[in-house]
């Protein structure tokens, strides 16, 4: 059975071409693996985006790694390309792609983790492009671990959840601040910041606040209590987060 070298010779590839192919295929595999995790969680940049980012980073690094291939006949001592400048350019350019997946949804900012994963995928592609396989493989595994295993850890660890809360009453039938604080405390919420506002038509009074809790599921119970309170004319609870 012919080995890989024999097959490569059969189709006209030399050892250098095989090395380039290995760099690109390994970058493609790493980017695809990270992208699959993002696609599984329905993120804006998923399988194809991460695969292309990693492959493009590796491809651009190969440009500097094999300078003599695209500068035939030019003495290398007269023309030198700094590979670190190419890597710097890649990481700077990938910032624009990362910024494109970050968006504001209500009071929440989403896409930060996906932007970070795109940046990391680009760095991994650079490592595969120069053939630095051990840190590249290690970084791929660590990235997949952070995106998947850390998600489970984060879901189980205690943490504060913040929400923007608007509460509106009739101007002459308003709950006092002490009553509002007590109502929120009954549902495990604390006030981090509060402001006050009379509506433009002069008939309503609003409390606008940022509230926090260590029990995110209590927001539903708070909403039910406010809905059943006839003094409340309108309210809004808008959780923040990535």
C-alpha positions as CSV (number, residue, x, y, z in Angstrom):
1,X,0.0,0.0,0.0
2,X,1.6,3.4,-1.0
3,X,2.5,5.7,1.8
4,X,1.6,9.5,1.9
5,X,4.9,10.5,0.4
6,X,4.5,8.2,-2.5
7,X,0.9,9.5,-3.1
8,X,2.2,13.1,-2.9
9,X,4.9,12.3,-5.4
10,X,2.3,10.7,-7.7
11,X,0.2,13.9,-7.8
12,X,3.2,16.2,-8.1
13,X,3.7,17.4,-4.5
14,X,7.0,17.6,-2.8
15,X,7.8,17.4,1.0
16,X,7.5,21.1,1.4
17,X,4.0,21.1,-0.2
18,X,3.0,18.3,2.2
19,X,4.1,20.4,5.1
20,X,2.1,23.4,3.9
21,X,-0.9,21.1,3.5
22,X,-0.5,19.8,7.0
23,X,-0.4,23.3,8.4
24,X,-3.6,24.4,6.6
25,X,-5.6,21.2,7.3
26,X,-4.7,21.3,11.0
27,X,-5.7,24.9,11.2
28,X,-9.0,24.1,9.4
29,X,-9.7,21.2,11.8
30,X,-9.0,23.4,14.9
31,X,-11.1,26.3,13.7
32,X,-14.0,23.9,12.8
33,X,-13.9,22.3,16.2
34,X,-14.2,25.6,18.0
35,X,-16.8,26.8,15.5
36,X,-19.0,23.7,16.1
37,X,-19.2,24.6,19.7
38,X,-20.3,28.1,18.9
39,X,-22.9,26.9,16.3
40,X,-24.3,24.4,18.8
41,X,-25.1,27.3,21.1
42,X,-26.6,29.4,18.2
43,X,-23.9,32.1,18.3
44,X,-23.7,34.7,15.5
45,X,-20.3,33.5,14.4
46,X,-20.1,29.7,14.3
47,X,-18.7,26.8,12.3
48,X,-17.8,28.4,9.0
49,X,-16.7,31.7,10.5
50,X,-14.2,30.1,12.9
51,X,-13.0,27.6,10.3
52,X,-12.2,30.4,7.8
53,X,-10.6,32.7,10.5
54,X,-8.2,29.9,11.6
55,X,-7.5,28.9,8.0
56,X,-6.9,32.5,6.9
57,X,-4.5,33.2,9.8
58,X,-2.5,30.1,9.0
59,X,-2.4,31.0,5.3
60,X,-1.1,34.5,5.9
61,X,1.6,33.2,8.2
62,X,2.7,30.7,5.5
63,X,3.3,33.7,3.3
64,X,6.1,34.9,5.6
65,X,7.2,31.3,6.4
66,X,7.8,30.5,2.7
67,X,9.0,33.8,1.4
68,X,11.3,32.2,-1.2
69,X,8.3,30.5,-2.8
70,X,6.7,33.8,-3.9
71,X,10.0,35.7,-4.4
72,X,11.8,33.4,-6.9
73,X,15.2,34.5,-7.9
74,X,15.4,37.3,-5.3
75,X,18.2,36.8,-2.8
76,X,16.7,36.4,0.7
77,X,19.4,38.6,2.2
78,X,18.1,41.6,0.2
79,X,14.4,41.1,1.0
80,X,13.2,40.1,4.4
81,X,9.6,40.0,5.7
82,X,9.2,40.1,9.5
83,X,6.7,37.3,10.5
84,X,5.8,39.0,13.7
85,X,4.5,42.0,11.8
86,X,2.2,39.7,9.8
87,X,0.9,38.2,13.1
88,X,0.4,41.7,14.5
89,X,-1.6,42.7,11.4
90,X,-3.7,39.6,11.6
91,X,-4.6,40.1,15.3
92,X,-5.4,43.8,14.6
93,X,-7.6,43.0,11.6
94,X,-9.5,40.3,13.4
95,X,-10.6,42.9,15.9
96,X,-13.0,44.3,13.3
97,X,-14.6,40.9,12.8
98,X,-14.9,40.4,16.6
99,X,-16.5,43.8,17.0
100,X,-19.1,42.8,14.4
101,X,-20.5,40.0,16.6
102,X,-20.9,42.2,19.7
103,X,-24.4,43.7,19.9
104,X,-26.6,45.4,22.4
105,X,-29.9,43.8,23.1
106,X,-32.0,45.9,25.5
107,X,-29.8,46.5,28.5
108,X,-27.6,43.4,27.7
109,X,-24.4,43.2,25.7
110,X,-24.1,39.9,23.9
111,X,-21.4,38.3,21.7
112,X,-18.4,39.1,23.9
113,X,-17.5,35.4,24.3
114,X,-17.9,34.8,20.6
115,X,-15.6,37.8,19.8
116,X,-13.0,36.4,22.2
117,X,-13.3,32.9,20.6
118,X,-12.7,34.5,17.2
119,X,-9.6,36.3,18.5
120,X,-8.3,33.1,20.1
121,X,-9.1,31.1,16.9
122,X,-7.0,33.6,14.9
123,X,-4.1,33.2,17.3
124,X,-4.4,29.4,17.0
125,X,-4.3,29.7,13.2
126,X,-1.1,31.7,13.4
127,X,0.5,28.9,15.5
128,X,-0.6,26.2,13.0
129,X,0.6,28.4,10.1
130,X,4.2,28.5,11.4
131,X,4.0,24.8,12.4
132,X,4.2,25.4,16.1
133,X,2.0,22.3,16.7
134,X,2.3,21.6,20.4
135,X,1.1,25.0,21.7
136,X,-1.5,25.1,18.8
137,X,-3.0,21.8,19.8
138,X,-2.9,22.6,23.5
139,X,-4.5,26.0,22.8
140,X,-7.3,24.3,20.8
141,X,-8.1,21.9,23.6
142,X,-8.0,24.6,26.2
143,X,-10.3,26.9,24.2
144,X,-12.8,24.1,23.7
145,X,-12.6,23.4,27.4
146,X,-13.2,27.0,28.3
147,X,-16.2,27.3,26.0
148,X,-17.8,24.1,27.1
149,X,-16.7,23.0,30.6
150,X,-16.5,26.5,31.9
151,X,-20.1,27.1,30.8
152,X,-21.2,24.4,33.3
153,X,-19.0,25.7,36.1
154,X,-20.3,29.3,35.5
155,X,-23.9,28.0,35.6
156,X,-23.3,26.4,39.0
157,X,-21.2,29.1,40.7
158,X,-23.0,31.7,42.9
159,X,-23.1,35.1,41.3
160,X,-25.0,38.4,41.4
161,X,-27.6,39.0,38.6
162,X,-28.4,42.6,37.8
163,X,-31.5,44.0,36.2
164,X,-32.9,47.4,35.3
165,X,-36.2,47.9,37.0
166,X,-38.8,50.6,36.2
167,X,-41.9,50.9,38.5
168,X,-44.7,53.4,37.8
169,X,-47.6,54.5,40.0
170,X,-50.3,57.2,39.9
171,X,-48.8,60.4,41.2
172,X,-51.2,60.6,44.2
173,X,-51.1,56.8,44.9
174,X,-47.4,56.0,45.0
175,X,-45.7,53.4,47.2
176,X,-43.1,54.9,49.4
177,X,-39.5,54.1,48.9
178,X,-39.5,52.0,52.1
179,X,-42.4,49.9,50.8
180,X,-40.6,49.4,47.4
181,X,-37.4,48.3,49.2
182,X,-39.4,45.9,51.4
183,X,-41.3,44.4,48.4
184,X,-38.0,43.8,46.6
185,X,-36.4,42.3,49.7
186,X,-39.3,39.8,49.9
187,X,-38.1,38.5,46.6
188,X,-34.4,38.5,47.4
189,X,-33.6,41.7,45.5
190,X,-31.4,44.5,46.7
191,X,-31.3,48.0,45.2
192,X,-27.9,49.0,43.7
193,X,-29.0,52.4,42.4
194,X,-32.3,54.3,42.4
195,X,-33.6,57.5,40.6
196,X,-37.0,59.2,40.6
197,X,-39.1,60.7,37.9
198,X,-42.4,62.4,37.4
199,X,-43.9,61.5,34.0
200,X,-44.2,64.1,31.3
201,X,-47.9,64.4,31.6
202,X,-47.6,64.9,35.4
203,X,-50.0,62.1,36.3
204,X,-47.4,59.4,37.1
205,X,-44.4,58.8,39.3
206,X,-41.6,56.4,38.5
207,X,-38.9,54.6,40.4
208,X,-36.0,53.7,38.1
209,X,-33.4,51.5,39.7
210,X,-30.8,48.8,39.2
211,X,-31.5,45.8,41.3
212,X,-29.4,42.7,42.1
213,X,-30.0,39.2,43.4
214,X,-28.1,36.0,43.9
215,X,-31.2,34.0,42.8
216,X,-32.0,34.9,39.2
217,X,-35.2,32.7,39.2
218,X,-36.8,35.2,41.6
219,X,-37.4,37.7,38.8
220,X,-40.5,35.7,37.7
221,X,-41.9,35.8,41.2
222,X,-41.3,39.5,41.5
223,X,-43.1,40.1,38.2
224,X,-46.1,38.1,39.4
225,X,-46.3,40.1,42.6
226,X,-46.1,43.4,40.7
227,X,-48.7,42.2,38.2
228,X,-51.1,41.5,41.0
229,X,-50.5,44.8,42.8
230,X,-53.3,47.1,41.7
231,X,-51.4,50.2,42.7
232,X,-48.7,49.5,40.1
233,X,-49.6,51.0,36.7
234,X,-46.6,49.6,34.8
235,X,-43.3,48.0,35.4
236,X,-40.3,46.6,33.6
237,X,-37.6,44.1,34.7
238,X,-34.8,43.9,32.2
239,X,-31.9,41.6,33.2
240,X,-28.4,42.5,32.1
241,X,-25.7,40.1,31.0
242,X,-23.8,38.7,28.1
